[in-house]
Structures are given as structure tokens and as C-alpha cells.
Amino acid sequence: MAKRKFGNLPLNEALQEFIKENKLQSGMDKVNVKEAWINLMGNGVNNYTTAVELRNETLFVSLSSSVLRNELSQGKSKIITMLNEELGKEVVKKLVLR
């Protein structure tokens, strides 16, 4: 890795540059989408969420309640929109509830 002087670069920009140079964005997206799911869904849904995994642009969410899975599947497109708004960019294109 080439050393680079960041000078007076704000910390946020320096971190973004580091993430970009080291190709860490997909890992950051995986962490961020889990946090977004937790923030948006609240305790009611999170109590039944057993796994949240982002693969490529598809978010796989495992739920322990078939009733909840049916309810959430009715609003998949709205959930995708809300997640992407929370993340500030289009990370999730497809949602799979299982």
C-alpha cells in the first residue's frame, strides 16, 4: 500500500479514501445494511429476525415467524426503498425473506 499524506483532510474523507483504496466498501455495506434493518424494523421485527445477510445486491433476511414473513413480503418494495434511503445510496435491489 502506497503511503499517502492526508494533510488537513477531514477524518470522514480520509476514512472514505482508505475504504475505497483498500476495496472495503462491500464489507462496509454488509455491516451498514444490518444496522439499517435493525434501526428501521424496530424490536417487534428484530425479535423474530434470525439472520440478515447481503450478497451482491440481494438482502437475505431469515425470520422465525411465518406470519411476520407473510406480512413483510407484502411491502418488499417499500422496505427496499426505506433501507436504501437509510443507507444514502442504492445498496439493496432485491429482498428475500426466508
C-alpha positions in Angstrom: 0.0 0.0 0.0 1.4 3.3 -1.0 1.8 5.8 1.8 -0.1 9.0 1.3 -0.2 12.2 3.2 -3.7 13.2 4.0 -2.7 16.7 5.3 -5.7 18.6 6.5 -8.3 16.2 5.1 -11.3 15.8 7.3 -11.4 12.4 9.1 -14.6 11.4 7.3 -13.0 12.0 3.9 -9.8 10.2 4.9 -11.8 7.1 6.0 -13.7 7.1 2.8 -10.5 7.3 0.8 -9.0 4.4 2.9 -12.1 2.3 2.3 -12.0 3.0 -1.4 -8.3 2.3 -1.8 -8.5 -1.0 0.1 -11.7 -2.2 -1.6 -13.6 -2.4 1.7 -16.9 -0.9 0.6 -18.7 -4.2 0.1 -17.8 -5.2 3.7 -19.0 -1.8 5.0 -22.2 -2.1 3.0 -22.9 -5.5 4.7 -22.4 -4.0 8.1 -24.4 -0.9 7.3 -27.4 -2.8 5.9 -27.7 -4.9 9.1 -27.7 -1.7 11.2 -30.3 -0.1 8.8 -32.5 -3.2 9.1 -32.3 -3.1 13.0 -33.0 0.7 13.0 -35.9 0.6 10.6 -37.7 -2.5 11.7 -37.7 -2.0 15.5 -37.9 -4.5 18.3 -41.1 -6.2 17.1 -39.5 -7.4 13.9 -36.0 -7.8 15.2 -37.1 -10.2 17.9 -38.1 -12.6 15.0 -35.1 -11.8 12.8 -32.5 -14.6 13.0 -30.1 -13.5 10.2 -29.5 -10.6 7.9 -27.1 -11.1 5.0 -26.2 -9.0 2.0 -25.0 -10.9 -1.0 -24.3 -8.8 -4.1 -27.3 -6.6 -4.2 -29.7 -9.1 -2.6 -30.6 -8.9 1.1 -31.5 -12.2 2.7 -33.4 -12.0 5.9 -34.2 -15.1 8.0 -37.3 -14.8 10.2 -38.6 -17.2 12.8 -42.2 -16.3 12.2 -44.1 -17.3 9.1 -46.8 -14.8 9.8 -44.4 -12.0 10.0 -42.7 -13.2 6.8 -46.0 -13.0 5.0 -46.7 -9.6 6.4 -43.3 -8.2 5.4 -43.5 -9.8 1.9 -46.5 -7.6 1.2 -44.3 -4.5 1.4 -40.9 -5.7 0.0 -40.5 -2.8 -2.4 -41.2 -0.2 0.4 -38.7 -2.0 2.7 -36.1 -1.9 -0.1 -36.7 1.8 -0.6 -36.6 2.6 3.1 -33.3 0.7 3.5 -31.6 2.4 0.6 -32.8 5.8 1.9 -31.3 5.0 5.3 -28.0 3.9 3.7 -28.0 7.0 1.5 -27.4 5.0 -1.7 -28.8 2.0 -3.6 -27.3 -1.0 -2.0 -30.3 -3.4 -1.9 -32.1 -4.2 -5.1 -33.8 -7.4 -4.1 -35.2 -8.7 -0.7 -35.5 -12.4 0.0 -37.4 -13.3 3.2 -37.0 -16.8 4.5 
